[in-house]
Amino acid sequence: NVLEQLQPLITASVGFIGLTYGLKFNLGEIHKRSAESIKLGVYSVITSLIIVGAISFGLFFYFFGSYISIKILVITSLAIGVIGGVSSNQVIRYLYNKYSISGNIALTIKHASLLNINISILVFGLLFGIIHPFETYIKITSTEYILISLSIAFIIGLSFYIFISR
């Protein structure tokens, strides 16, 4: 019941994080990146989602399995997996700046971690659309939920782009 009451706050928080990193996203920068940094960014998202998400799901299921529905456990585990992927950027950026690391490998890892944030938020948004734990009064399918979410995000993003570009 507590999670259902916090649903507007959770949705607003996810939207704010997506908006913050979405405003920093530049599609032209991806074309400048090497193929290795793009592959590394995708692999790091998948790895963190699987490893951190599976471990957290196992722990949550062990401790709270009989109290909470599986749907809530899955979305919480996925959120923690994405948090693990997003937070890796901060560690890499800190080490990169503190020790003034240079070289091709360090630059590839830095670019992969920057791409990792946007991929992680996109993956979480899609997974949240497929496994949305909060039921509404209007029953909609996962496909309709994703389509509505993407349409709203596109309209808001286009509005911000028009406003900021002027």
DSSP file with accessible surface (Angstrom, degrees, kcal/mol):
  #  RESIDUE AA STRUCTURE BP1 BP2  ACC     N-H-->O    O-->H-N    N-H-->O    O-->H-N    TCO  KAPPA ALPHA  PHI   PSI    X-CA   Y-CA   Z-CA
    1    1 A N     >        0   0  151      0, 0.0     4,-1.6     0, 0.0     5,-0.1   0.000 360.0 360.0 360.0 -34.9    0.0    0.0    0.0
    2    2 A V  H  >  +     0   0  101      1,-0.2     4,-1.7     2,-0.2     5,-0.1   0.921 360.0  49.8 -65.7 -42.5    2.9    2.3    0.7
    3    3 A L  H  4 S+     0   0   69      1,-0.2     4,-0.4     2,-0.2    -1,-0.2   0.881 108.3  53.1 -64.7 -36.7    4.4    1.8   -2.7
    4    4 A E  H >4 S+     0   0  125      1,-0.2     3,-0.7     2,-0.2    -1,-0.2   0.872 109.7  48.3 -65.9 -35.2    1.0    2.5   -4.4
    5    5 A Q  H 3< S+     0   0  152     -4,-1.6     4,-0.3     1,-0.2    -1,-0.2   0.799 111.1  50.6 -74.6 -26.7    0.8    5.8   -2.5
    6    6 A L  T 3X S+     0   0   75     -4,-1.7     4,-2.6     1,-0.2     3,-0.3   0.423  80.4 104.3 -87.3   0.8    4.3    6.8   -3.5
    7    7 A Q  H <> S+     0   0   59     -3,-0.7     4,-2.7    -4,-0.4     5,-0.3   0.887  77.7  49.8 -54.6 -43.6    3.7    6.0   -7.1
    8    8 A P  H  > S+     0   0   83      0, 0.0     4,-2.5     0, 0.0    -1,-0.2   0.922 112.9  47.9 -63.6 -37.5    3.4    9.7   -8.2
    9    9 A L  H  > S+     0   0  109     -3,-0.3     4,-2.4    -4,-0.3    -2,-0.2   0.919 112.7  48.1 -67.1 -41.2    6.7   10.5   -6.4
   10   10 A I  H  X S+     0   0   51     -4,-2.6     4,-2.5     2,-0.2     5,-0.2   0.934 113.3  47.6 -65.3 -44.5    8.4    7.5   -8.0
   11   11 A T  H  X S+     0   0   57     -4,-2.7     4,-2.5    -5,-0.2    -2,-0.2   0.925 113.0  48.3 -63.2 -42.6    7.1    8.4  -11.5
   12   12 A A  H  X S+     0   0   62     -4,-2.5     4,-2.6    -5,-0.3    -1,-0.2   0.897 111.4  50.8 -65.8 -37.6    8.2   12.0  -11.0
   13   13 A S  H  X S+     0   0   57     -4,-2.4     4,-2.5     2,-0.2     5,-0.2   0.933 111.7  46.1 -65.6 -45.8   11.7   11.0   -9.8
   14   14 A V  H  X S+     0   0   45     -4,-2.5     4,-2.6     1,-0.2    -2,-0.2   0.922 114.0  49.6 -63.2 -41.6   12.2    8.7  -12.8
   15   15 A G  H  X S+     0   0   45     -4,-2.5     4,-2.6    -5,-0.2    -2,-0.2   0.906 110.4  50.0 -63.7 -39.4   11.0   11.4  -15.1
   16   16 A F  H  X S+     0   0  140     -4,-2.6     4,-2.8     2,-0.2    -2,-0.2   0.920 111.6  47.6 -66.4 -42.8   13.3   14.0  -13.5
   17   17 A I  H  X S+     0   0   83     -4,-2.5     4,-2.4     2,-0.2     5,-0.3   0.932 113.7  48.2 -62.8 -44.8   16.3   11.8  -13.8
   18   18 A G  H  X S+     0   0   22     -4,-2.6     4,-2.2    -5,-0.2    -2,-0.2   0.909 112.9  48.3 -61.9 -39.6   15.4   11.0  -17.4
   19   19 A L  H  X S+     0   0   62     -4,-2.6     4,-2.1     2,-0.2    -2,-0.2   0.930 110.5  51.5 -66.4 -43.0   14.9   14.7  -18.2
   20   20 A T  H  X S+     0   0   46     -4,-2.8     4,-0.7     1,-0.2    -2,-0.2   0.944 119.1  34.4 -60.8 -50.2   18.2   15.7  -16.5
   21   21 A Y  H  X S+     0   0   46     -4,-2.4     4,-0.6     1,-0.2    -1,-0.2   0.792 113.2  61.1 -77.7 -25.8   20.3   13.2  -18.5
   22   22 A G  H >< S+     0   0   43     -4,-2.2     3,-0.5    -5,-0.3    -2,-0.2   0.855 100.4  54.4 -67.1 -33.9   18.1   13.5  -21.6
   23   23 A L  H 3< S+     0   0   95     -4,-2.1    -1,-0.2     1,-0.2    -2,-0.2   0.799 109.7  48.2 -69.4 -25.3   19.0   17.2  -21.8
   24   24 A K  H 3< S+     0   0  149     -4,-0.7    -1,-0.2    -5,-0.2     2,-0.2   0.580  89.6 107.0 -86.9 -11.8   22.7   16.3  -21.8
   25   25 A F    <<  -     0   0   81     -4,-0.6     2,-0.4    -3,-0.5    90,-0.0  -0.499  45.9-177.4 -74.1 133.2   22.2   13.6  -24.5
   26   26 A N    >>  -     0   0   89     -2,-0.2     3,-0.8     1,-0.1     4,-0.8  -0.956  18.3-160.4-134.1 114.3   23.6   14.4  -27.9
   27   27 A L  H >> S+     0   0  106     -2,-0.4     4,-1.0     1,-0.3     3,-0.6   0.841  92.1  61.5 -64.7 -30.4   23.1   12.0  -30.7
   28   28 A G  H 3> S+     0   0   34      1,-0.2     4,-0.9     2,-0.2    -1,-0.3   0.818  96.4  60.1 -65.9 -29.2   25.9   13.6  -32.7
   29   29 A E  H <> S+     0   0   64     -3,-0.8     4,-0.8     1,-0.2    -1,-0.2   0.818  97.6  59.1 -67.9 -30.6   28.4   12.6  -29.9
   30   30 A I  H X< S+     0   0   40     -4,-0.8     3,-0.8    -3,-0.6    -1,-0.2   0.896 100.8  55.0 -66.8 -36.3   27.6    9.0  -30.4
   31   31 A H  H 3< S+     0   0  151     -4,-1.0    -1,-0.2     1,-0.2    -2,-0.2   0.800 105.3  53.9 -66.8 -26.2   28.7    9.1  -34.0
   32   32 A K  H 3< S+     0   0  153     -4,-0.9    -1,-0.2    -3,-0.2    -2,-0.2   0.679  93.2  92.8 -79.6 -19.0   32.1   10.5  -32.9
   33   33 A R  S << S-     0   0   56     -3,-0.8     2,-0.1    -4,-0.8    75,-0.0  -0.389  82.4-108.6 -75.8 155.2   32.6    7.6  -30.4
   34   34 A S     >  -     0   0   45      1,-0.1     4,-1.6    -2,-0.1     3,-0.2  -0.382  25.4-114.6 -77.8 160.7   34.5    4.5  -31.4
   35   35 A A  H  > S+     0   0   54      1,-0.2     4,-2.6     2,-0.2     5,-0.2   0.841 114.9  59.6 -64.6 -31.1   32.7    1.2  -31.8
   36   36 A E  H  > S+     0   0  122      1,-0.2     4,-2.7     2,-0.2    -1,-0.2   0.902 103.7  48.8 -65.9 -40.6   34.5   -0.2  -28.8
   37   37 A S  H  > S+     0   0    1      2,-0.2     4,-2.2     1,-0.2    -1,-0.2   0.882 112.2  49.1 -68.9 -34.6   33.2    2.4  -26.5
   38   38 A I  H  X S+     0   0   55     -4,-1.6     4,-2.3     2,-0.2    -2,-0.2   0.943 113.7  45.7 -68.2 -45.2   29.6    1.8  -27.7
   39   39 A K  H  X S+     0   0  118     -4,-2.6     4,-2.8     1,-0.2     5,-0.2   0.918 113.0  50.6 -62.4 -42.7   29.9   -1.9  -27.3
   40   40 A L  H  X S+     0   0   74     -4,-2.7     4,-2.3    -5,-0.2    -1,-0.2   0.901 109.7  50.7 -63.7 -38.8   31.5   -1.5  -23.9
   41   41 A G  H  X S+     0   0    0     -4,-2.2     4,-1.7     2,-0.2    -1,-0.2   0.925 112.8  45.4 -64.5 -43.3   28.7    0.8  -22.8
   42   42 A V  H  X S+     0   0   54     -4,-2.3     4,-2.4     1,-0.2    -2,-0.2   0.934 114.2  48.8 -66.2 -44.9   26.0   -1.7  -23.9
   43   43 A Y  H  X S+     0   0  141     -4,-2.8     4,-2.8     1,-0.2     5,-0.2   0.882 109.1  52.8 -64.1 -36.3   27.8   -4.6  -22.3
   44   44 A S  H  X S+     0   0   37     -4,-2.3     4,-2.4    -5,-0.2     5,-0.2   0.880 109.4  49.2 -69.0 -34.6   28.3   -2.8  -19.0
   45   45 A V  H  X S+     0   0    4     -4,-1.7     4,-2.6     2,-0.2     5,-0.2   0.952 114.0  45.0 -65.7 -47.5   24.5   -2.0  -18.9
   46   46 A I  H  X S+     0   0   80     -4,-2.4     4,-2.5     1,-0.2     5,-0.2   0.927 114.7  49.1 -62.5 -43.4   23.6   -5.6  -19.6
   47   47 A T  H  X S+     0   0   71     -4,-2.8     4,-3.0     1,-0.2     5,-0.4   0.938 113.6  44.3 -64.0 -47.0   26.2   -6.9  -17.1
   48   48 A S  H  X>S+     0   0   18     -4,-2.4     4,-1.3    -5,-0.2     5,-1.0   0.902 113.5  51.9 -66.1 -37.0   25.1   -4.6  -14.3
   49   49 A L  H  X5S+     0   0   30     -4,-2.6     4,-0.7    -5,-0.2     5,-0.3   0.932 117.3  38.2 -64.7 -41.5   21.5   -5.3  -15.0
   50   50 A I  H  X5S+     0   0  106     -4,-2.5     4,-2.2    -5,-0.2     5,-0.2   0.962 123.8  37.1 -75.1 -51.0   22.0   -9.0  -14.8
   51   51 A I  H  X5S+     0   0   91     -4,-3.0     4,-2.3    -5,-0.2     5,-0.2   0.981 126.0  34.2 -69.9 -57.2   24.5   -9.3  -12.0
   52   52 A V  H  X5S+     0   0   52     -4,-1.3     4,-2.6    -5,-0.4     5,-0.2   0.918 121.4  49.8 -67.0 -40.3   23.3   -6.6   -9.6
   53   53 A G  H  X<S+     0   0    6     -5,-1.0     4,-2.5    -4,-0.7    -1,-0.2   0.911 112.3  46.8 -64.6 -41.7   19.7   -7.2  -10.5
   54   54 A A  H  X S+     0   0   61     -4,-2.2     4,-2.5    -5,-0.3    -2,-0.2   0.914 113.4  48.1 -68.2 -41.5   19.9  -10.9  -10.0
   55   55 A I  H  X S+     0   0  104     -4,-2.3     4,-2.4    -5,-0.2    -2,-0.2   0.940 114.3  45.8 -64.0 -45.3   21.7  -10.6   -6.7
   56   56 A S  H  X S+     0   0   12     -4,-2.6     4,-2.9    -5,-0.2     5,-0.2   0.899 112.1  51.7 -67.0 -36.6   19.3   -8.0   -5.4
   57   57 A F  H  X S+     0   0   63     -4,-2.5     4,-2.9    -5,-0.2     5,-0.2   0.928 110.0  49.7 -63.6 -43.3   16.3  -10.1   -6.6
   58   58 A G  H  X S+     0   0   38     -4,-2.5     4,-2.2     2,-0.2    -2,-0.2   0.923 113.8  44.9 -60.8 -43.8   17.7  -13.2   -4.8
   59   59 A L  H  X S+     0   0   95     -4,-2.4     4,-2.4     2,-0.2     5,-0.3   0.925 115.3  46.9 -66.3 -44.8   18.2  -11.2   -1.6
   60   60 A F  H  X S+     0   0   50     -4,-2.9     4,-3.4     1,-0.2     5,-0.3   0.907 113.3  49.0 -63.5 -41.5   14.8   -9.6   -1.7
   61   61 A F  H  X S+     0   0  106     -4,-2.9     4,-1.3    -5,-0.2    -1,-0.2   0.894 111.8  49.7 -66.1 -37.8   13.0  -12.8   -2.5
   62   62 A Y  H  < S+     0   0  181     -4,-2.2    -2,-0.2    -5,-0.2    -1,-0.2   0.919 124.0  28.6 -66.0 -44.1   14.8  -14.6    0.4
   63   63 A F  H  < S+     0   0  123     -4,-2.4    -2,-0.2    -5,-0.2    -3,-0.2   0.836 139.2  18.0 -87.6 -36.3   13.9  -11.9    2.9
   64   64 A F  H >X S+     0   0   91     -4,-3.4     4,-2.0    -5,-0.3     3,-1.2   0.242  84.7 114.5-121.7  12.3   10.6  -10.5    1.6
   65   65 A G  T 3< S+     0   0   22     -4,-1.3    -3,-0.1    -5,-0.3    -4,-0.1   0.825  81.8  44.9 -58.1 -35.3    9.3  -13.1   -0.8
   66   66 A S  T 34 S+     0   0  107     -5,-0.2    -1,-0.3     1,-0.2    -2,-0.1   0.631 117.1  45.5 -86.7  -8.7    6.3  -14.0    1.2
   67   67 A Y  T <4 S+     0   0  187     -3,-1.2     2,-0.3     1,-0.1    -2,-0.2   0.734 109.7  47.4-103.0 -28.2    5.3  -10.4    1.9
   68   68 A I  S  < S-     0   0   62     -4,-2.0    -1,-0.1    -7,-0.1    -4,-0.0  -0.898  85.8-106.1-120.8 147.4    5.7   -8.6   -1.4
   69   69 A S     >  -     0   0   69     -2,-0.3     4,-1.9     1,-0.1     3,-0.2  -0.271  28.6-117.6 -68.9 156.3    4.4   -9.6   -4.9
   70   70 A I  H  > S+     0   0   86      1,-0.2     4,-2.7     2,-0.2     5,-0.2   0.863 112.8  60.7 -63.0 -35.1    6.9  -10.9   -7.5
   71   71 A K  H  > S+     0   0   91      1,-0.2     4,-2.2     2,-0.2    -1,-0.2   0.922 106.1  45.8 -61.3 -42.5    6.1   -7.9   -9.8
   72   72 A I  H  > S+     0   0   21     -3,-0.2     4,-2.3     1,-0.2    -1,-0.2   0.908 112.5  51.7 -66.8 -40.0    7.3   -5.5   -7.1
   73   73 A L  H  X S+     0   0    3     -4,-1.9     4,-2.3     2,-0.2    -2,-0.2   0.910 110.3  48.8 -63.1 -40.9   10.4   -7.6   -6.4
   74   74 A V  H  X S+     0   0   40     -4,-2.7     4,-2.6     2,-0.2     5,-0.2   0.948 112.9  45.4 -66.3 -47.2   11.3   -7.6  -10.2
   75   75 A I  H  X S+     0   0   14     -4,-2.2     4,-2.3     1,-0.2    -1,-0.2   0.893 113.6  50.4 -68.3 -33.6   10.9   -3.9  -10.7
   76   76 A T  H  X S+     0   0   49     -4,-2.3     4,-2.3    -5,-0.2    -1,-0.2   0.928 111.6  48.0 -68.1 -41.6   12.9   -3.1   -7.5
   77   77 A S  H  X S+     0   0    5     -4,-2.3     4,-2.3     2,-0.2    -2,-0.2   0.897 111.7  49.8 -65.0 -39.8   15.7   -5.5   -8.6
   78   78 A L  H  X S+     0   0   29     -4,-2.6     4,-2.4     2,-0.2    -1,-0.2   0.898 109.6  51.7 -65.0 -39.9   15.8   -3.9  -12.1
   79   79 A A  H  X S+     0   0   26     -4,-2.3     4,-2.5     2,-0.2    -2,-0.2   0.925 110.5  47.8 -63.3 -41.4   15.9   -0.4  -10.6
   80   80 A I  H  X S+     0   0   55     -4,-2.3     4,-2.2     2,-0.2    -2,-0.2   0.895 110.1  53.0 -67.7 -36.8   18.8   -1.4   -8.4
   81   81 A G  H  X S+     0   0    0     -4,-2.3     4,-1.7     2,-0.2    -2,-0.2   0.916 110.9  46.3 -62.7 -40.9   20.6   -3.0  -11.4
   82   82 A V  H  X S+     0   0   12     -4,-2.4     4,-2.9     2,-0.2     5,-0.3   0.904 109.2  54.8 -68.7 -38.3   20.2    0.2  -13.4
   83   83 A I  H  X S+     0   0  109     -4,-2.5     4,-2.6     1,-0.2    -2,-0.2   0.912 106.4  52.9 -61.1 -38.7   21.4    2.2  -10.4
   84   84 A G  H  X S+     0   0   23     -4,-2.2     4,-0.8     1,-0.2    -1,-0.2   0.898 111.8  45.4 -62.1 -39.1   24.5    0.0  -10.4
   85   85 A G  H  < S+     0   0    1     -4,-1.7     4,-0.5     2,-0.2     3,-0.3   0.897 114.4  47.0 -71.5 -39.3   25.1    0.8  -14.0
   86   86 A V  H >X S+     0   0   28     -4,-2.9     3,-1.1     1,-0.2     4,-0.5   0.900 108.1  55.6 -70.1 -37.8   24.5    4.5  -13.7
   87   87 A S  H 3X S+     0   0   57     -4,-2.6     4,-1.3    -5,-0.3     3,-0.5   0.732  90.6  73.5 -71.6 -18.6   26.7    4.9  -10.7
   88   88 A S  H 3X S+     0   0   37     -4,-0.8     4,-2.3    -3,-0.3    -1,-0.2   0.833  88.5  62.8 -64.2 -27.8   29.7    3.4  -12.4
   89   89 A N  H <> S+     0   0    1     -3,-1.1     4,-2.7    -4,-0.5    -1,-0.2   0.898 100.0  52.1 -63.0 -40.0   30.0    6.6  -14.4
   90   90 A Q  H  X S+     0   0   90     -4,-0.5     4,-2.3    -3,-0.5    -1,-0.2   0.911 110.5  47.4 -64.6 -41.1   30.7    8.6  -11.3
   91   91 A V  H  X S+     0   0   87     -4,-1.3     4,-2.5     2,-0.2     5,-0.2   0.940 114.1  46.5 -65.9 -45.3   33.5    6.3  -10.1
   92   92 A I  H  X S+     0   0   46     -4,-2.3     4,-2.6     1,-0.2    -2,-0.2   0.924 113.4  48.7 -65.3 -42.3   35.2    6.3  -13.6
   93   93 A R  H  X S+     0   0   90     -4,-2.7     4,-2.3    -5,-0.2     5,-0.2   0.911 111.1  51.0 -64.5 -39.7   34.9   10.0  -13.9
   94   94 A Y  H  X S+     0   0  135     -4,-2.3     4,-2.7    -5,-0.2     5,-0.2   0.942 114.0  43.0 -63.3 -47.5   36.4   10.5  -10.4
   95   95 A L  H  X S+     0   0   73     -4,-2.5     4,-1.9     1,-0.2     6,-0.3   0.892 113.0  53.6 -66.3 -37.9   39.4    8.2  -11.1
   96   96 A Y  H  <>S+     0   0   44     -4,-2.6     5,-1.3    -5,-0.2     4,-0.4   0.913 117.0  36.7 -63.4 -43.8   39.9    9.8  -14.5
   97   97 A N  H  <5S+     0   0   99     -4,-2.3     3,-0.3    -5,-0.2    -2,-0.2   0.876 115.6  52.6 -78.2 -38.4   40.0   13.3  -13.2
   98   98 A K  H  <5S+     0   0  113     -4,-2.7    -2,-0.2    -5,-0.2    -3,-0.2   0.918 121.2  29.8 -66.8 -43.8   41.9   12.6   -9.9
   99   99 A Y  T  <5S-     0   0  144     -4,-1.9    -1,-0.2    -5,-0.2    -2,-0.2   0.360 101.3-126.7 -99.5   5.9   44.8   10.7  -11.5
  100  100 A S  T   5 -     0   0  100     -4,-0.4    -3,-0.2    -3,-0.3     2,-0.2   0.921  37.6-167.2  47.6  53.4   44.8   12.5  -14.8
  101  101 A I      < +     0   0   72     -5,-1.3     2,-0.3    -6,-0.3    -1,-0.2  -0.456   9.9 177.9 -72.3 138.7   44.6    9.2  -16.7
  102  102 A S        +     0   0  103     -2,-0.2     4,-0.2     4,-0.0     2,-0.2  -0.857  23.6  83.5-134.7 171.2   45.3    9.4  -20.4
  103  103 A G  S  > S-     0   0   44     -2,-0.3     4,-2.0     1,-0.1     5,-0.2  -0.425  81.0 -76.1 117.3 166.5   45.5    7.0  -23.2
  104  104 A N  H  > S+     0   0  137      2,-0.2     4,-2.4     1,-0.2     5,-0.2   0.891 125.3  50.1 -68.3 -40.5   43.1    5.2  -25.6
  105  105 A I  H  > S+     0   0  133      2,-0.2     4,-2.5     1,-0.2     5,-0.2   0.934 112.0  47.5 -66.7 -43.6   41.9    2.6  -23.2
  106  106 A A  H  > S+     0   0   18     -4,-0.2     4,-2.4     1,-0.2    -1,-0.2   0.906 113.1  49.0 -63.9 -39.9   41.1    5.2  -20.5
  107  107 A L  H  X S+     0   0   65     -4,-2.0     4,-2.6     2,-0.2     5,-0.2   0.906 110.7  50.6 -66.6 -39.4   39.3    7.4  -23.1
  108  108 A T  H  X S+     0   0   35     -4,-2.4     4,-2.4     2,-0.2    -2,-0.2   0.921 111.5  47.7 -63.6 -42.9   37.3    4.5  -24.4
  109  109 A I  H  X S+     0   0   67     -4,-2.5     4,-2.2     2,-0.2    -2,-0.2   0.910 111.9  50.2 -65.5 -39.8   36.2    3.6  -20.8
  110  110 A K  H  X S+     0   0   56     -4,-2.4     4,-1.7     1,-0.2    -2,-0.2   0.941 112.8  45.6 -64.5 -45.2   35.3    7.2  -20.1
  111  111 A H  H  X S+     0   0   37     -4,-2.6     4,-1.9     1,-0.2    -1,-0.2   0.884 111.7  52.9 -65.7 -37.0   33.2    7.5  -23.3
  112  112 A A  H  X S+     0   0    3     -4,-2.4     4,-1.9    -5,-0.2    -1,-0.2   0.894 107.9  50.8 -65.2 -38.3   31.5    4.1  -22.6
  113  113 A S  H  X S+     0   0    3     -4,-2.2     4,-1.1     2,-0.2    -1,-0.2   0.857 108.4  52.1 -70.5 -31.9   30.5    5.2  -19.1
  114  114 A L  H  X S+     0   0   58     -4,-1.7     4,-0.8     1,-0.2     3,-0.3   0.896 112.8  44.6 -68.2 -38.6   29.0    8.4  -20.4
  115  115 A L  H  X S+     0   0   17     -4,-1.9     4,-2.3     1,-0.2     5,-0.2   0.829 103.2  68.5 -71.1 -29.4   26.9    6.4  -22.9
  116  116 A N  H  X S+     0   0    2     -4,-1.9     4,-2.6     1,-0.2     5,-0.2   0.848  93.5  56.8 -58.4 -38.5   26.1    3.9  -20.1
  117  117 A I  H  X S+     0   0    5     -4,-1.1     4,-2.2    -3,-0.3    -1,-0.2   0.956 110.0  42.9 -61.0 -49.5   24.0    6.5  -18.3
  118  118 A N  H  X S+     0   0   39     -4,-0.8     4,-2.2     1,-0.2    -2,-0.2   0.901 115.4  48.4 -67.7 -39.2   21.7    7.1  -21.2
  119  119 A I  H  X S+     0   0   34     -4,-2.3     4,-2.9     2,-0.2     5,-0.2   0.915 110.7  52.2 -66.0 -40.9   21.4    3.4  -22.1
  120  120 A S  H  X S+     0   0    1     -4,-2.6     4,-2.7    -5,-0.2    -2,-0.2   0.923 110.8  46.3 -61.5 -44.8   20.6    2.5  -18.5
  121  121 A I  H  X S+     0   0   36     -4,-2.2     4,-2.5    -5,-0.2    -1,-0.2   0.911 113.3  49.7 -66.9 -38.3   17.8    5.1  -18.2
  122  122 A L  H  X S+     0   0  104     -4,-2.2     4,-2.4    -5,-0.2    -2,-0.2   0.940 112.0  47.8 -64.3 -44.8   16.4    4.0  -21.6
  123  123 A V  H  X S+     0   0   37     -4,-2.9     4,-2.9     1,-0.2     5,-0.2   0.925 112.7  49.0 -62.4 -43.7   16.5    0.3  -20.5
  124  124 A F  H  X S+     0   0   24     -4,-2.7     4,-2.9    -5,-0.2    -1,-0.2   0.915 110.2  51.1 -63.5 -41.7   14.9    1.1  -17.2
  125  125 A G  H  X S+     0   0   39     -4,-2.5     4,-1.6     2,-0.2    -1,-0.2   0.917 113.1  45.2 -61.6 -41.4   12.1    3.1  -18.9
  126  126 A L  H  X S+     0   0   67     -4,-2.4     4,-1.8     2,-0.2    -2,-0.2   0.922 115.5  46.3 -68.3 -42.6   11.4    0.3  -21.3
  127  127 A L  H  X S+     0   0   40     -4,-2.9     4,-3.0     1,-0.2    -2,-0.2   0.881 110.5  53.3 -67.6 -35.5   11.4   -2.3  -18.5
  128  128 A F  H  < S+     0   0   21     -4,-2.9    -1,-0.2    -5,-0.2    -2,-0.2   0.853 108.9  50.9 -66.5 -32.2    9.3   -0.1  -16.3
  129  129 A G  H  < S+     0   0    1     -4,-1.6     3,-0.5    -5,-0.2    -1,-0.2   0.860 114.1  42.8 -71.1 -35.2    6.8    0.1  -19.2
  130  130 A I  H  < S+     0   0   88     -4,-1.8     2,-0.6     1,-0.3    -2,-0.2   0.920 126.3  31.7 -76.2 -43.4    6.7   -3.7  -19.6
  131  131 A I  S  < S+     0   0   44     -4,-3.0    -1,-0.3    -5,-0.2    -2,-0.1  -0.629  76.3 169.0-114.0  68.8    6.6   -4.5  -15.9
  132  132 A H        -     0   0   19     -2,-0.6    -3,-0.1    -3,-0.5   -60,-0.1  -0.756  17.1-164.8 -85.0 117.4    4.7   -1.5  -14.4
  133  133 A P        +     0   0   13      0, 0.0     2,-0.7     0, 0.0    -1,-0.1   0.652  63.5  82.4 -79.9 -13.8    3.8   -2.5  -10.9
  134  134 A F  S    S-     0   0   21   -127,-0.1     2,-0.3  -131,-0.0    -2,-0.0  -0.819  70.6-147.4 -99.9 117.0    1.2    0.1  -10.2
  135  135 A E        -     0   0  101     -2,-0.7     2,-0.2     4,-0.0     4,-0.1  -0.573  11.6-155.1 -81.1 141.7   -2.2   -0.8  -11.5
  136  136 A T        -     0   0   68      2,-0.3     4,-0.0    -2,-0.3    -1,-0.0  -0.589  31.5-106.9-106.1 173.9   -4.5    2.0  -12.7
  137  137 A Y  S    S+     0   0  237     -2,-0.2     2,-0.6     1,-0.1    -1,-0.1   0.800 110.7  64.4 -70.3 -27.8   -8.2    2.2  -12.8
  138  138 A I  S    S-     0   0  126      2,-0.0     2,-0.6     0, 0.0    -2,-0.3  -0.869  87.8-137.6 -97.0 120.0   -7.9    1.9  -16.6
  139  139 A K        +     0   0  150     -2,-0.6     2,-0.3    -4,-0.1    -2,-0.1  -0.686  31.6 171.7 -81.2 117.9   -6.4   -1.5  -17.5
  140  140 A I        -     0   0   50     -2,-0.6    -4,-0.1    -4,-0.0     2,-0.1  -0.930  29.7-116.4-125.3 153.3   -3.9   -1.0  -20.3
  141  141 A T     >  -     0   0   78     -2,-0.3     4,-2.3     1,-0.1     5,-0.1  -0.320  31.8-105.4 -80.3 169.8   -1.4   -3.5  -21.8
  142  142 A S  H  > S+     0   0   44      1,-0.2     4,-2.6     2,-0.2     5,-0.2   0.883 120.6  53.7 -63.7 -38.0    2.3   -3.2  -21.7
  143  143 A T  H  > S+     0   0  111      1,-0.2     4,-2.5     2,-0.2    -1,-0.2   0.929 110.3  46.0 -63.9 -44.2    2.5   -2.1  -25.3
  144  144 A E  H  > S+     0   0   95      2,-0.2     4,-2.8     1,-0.2     5,-0.2   0.897 111.8  52.7 -64.7 -38.7    0.0    0.6  -24.8
  145  145 A Y  H  X S+     0   0   39     -4,-2.3     4,-2.5     2,-0.2    -2,-0.2   0.928 111.8  44.9 -62.9 -44.7    1.8    1.8  -21.6
  146  146 A I  H  X S+     0   0   34     -4,-2.6     4,-3.0   -17,-0.2     5,-0.3   0.921 113.7  50.4 -65.2 -43.3    5.1    2.0  -23.5
  147  147 A L  H  X S+     0   0  113     -4,-2.5     4,-2.4    -5,-0.2    -2,-0.2   0.932 112.8  45.7 -62.8 -42.8    3.5    3.8  -26.4
  148  148 A I  H  X S+     0   0   82     -4,-2.8     4,-2.6     2,-0.2     5,-0.2   0.933 114.3  48.7 -65.5 -44.2    1.8    6.3  -24.2
  149  149 A S  H  X S+     0   0   55     -4,-2.5     4,-2.6    -5,-0.2    -2,-0.2   0.921 113.4  46.3 -62.5 -44.8    5.1    6.8  -22.2
  150  150 A L  H  X S+     0   0   92     -4,-3.0     4,-2.7     2,-0.2    -1,-0.2   0.892 112.3  51.3 -65.9 -37.9    7.2    7.3  -25.3
  151  151 A S  H  X S+     0   0   54     -4,-2.4     4,-2.5    -5,-0.3    -2,-0.2   0.934 112.1  45.6 -65.1 -43.8    4.6    9.7  -26.8
  152  152 A I  H  X S+     0   0   91     -4,-2.6     4,-2.7     1,-0.2     5,-0.3   0.927 114.1  49.0 -64.4 -43.8    4.5   11.8  -23.7
  153  153 A A  H  X S+     0   0   60     -4,-2.6     4,-2.8    -5,-0.2    -2,-0.2   0.907 111.9  49.5 -62.7 -39.5    8.3   11.8  -23.5
  154  154 A F  H  X S+     0   0  140     -4,-2.7     4,-2.8     2,-0.2     5,-0.2   0.935 112.3  46.8 -65.3 -44.0    8.6   12.7  -27.2
  155  155 A I  H  X S+     0   0  103     -4,-2.5     4,-2.4     2,-0.2    -2,-0.2   0.939 116.0  44.4 -66.0 -43.4    6.1   15.6  -26.9
  156  156 A I  H  X S+     0   0   82     -4,-2.7     4,-2.6     2,-0.2     5,-0.2   0.925 114.7  49.5 -67.1 -42.1    7.8   17.0  -23.7
  157  157 A G  H  X S+     0   0   37     -4,-2.8     4,-2.5    -5,-0.3    -2,-0.2   0.911 111.3  48.8 -62.7 -41.8   11.3   16.5  -25.3
  158  158 A L  H  X S+     0   0   80     -4,-2.8     4,-2.6    -5,-0.2     5,-0.2   0.919 110.9  51.0 -64.6 -40.3   10.2   18.3  -28.5
  159  159 A S  H  X S+     0   0   68     -4,-2.4     4,-2.5    -5,-0.2    -2,-0.2   0.926 112.0  46.4 -62.6 -44.5    8.7   21.1  -26.4
  160  160 A F  H  X S+     0   0   73     -4,-2.6     4,-3.2     2,-0.2     5,-0.3   0.900 111.8  52.0 -65.3 -38.2   12.0   21.5  -24.4
  161  161 A Y  H  X S+     0   0  167     -4,-2.5     4,-2.5     2,-0.2     5,-0.2   0.931 111.8  45.5 -64.1 -44.3   14.0   21.4  -27.6
  162  162 A I  H  X S+     0   0   71     -4,-2.6     4,-1.2     2,-0.2    -2,-0.2   0.930 116.4  46.4 -63.7 -42.8   12.0   24.1  -29.2
  163  163 A F  H  < S+     0   0  161     -4,-2.5    -2,-0.2    -5,-0.2    -1,-0.2   0.937 116.9  42.3 -66.1 -46.0   12.1   26.2  -26.0
  164  164 A I  H  < S+     0   0  101     -4,-3.2    -2,-0.2     1,-0.2    -1,-0.2   0.885 110.0  56.2 -72.0 -36.9   15.8   25.8  -25.4
  165  165 A S  H  <        0   0   75     -4,-2.5    -1,-0.2    -5,-0.3    -2,-0.2   0.817 360.0 360.0 -68.0 -25.9   16.8   26.3  -29.1
  166  166 A R     <        0   0  239     -4,-1.2    -1,-0.2    -5,-0.2    -2,-0.2   0.725 360.0 360.0 -81.7 360.0   15.1   29.6  -29.2
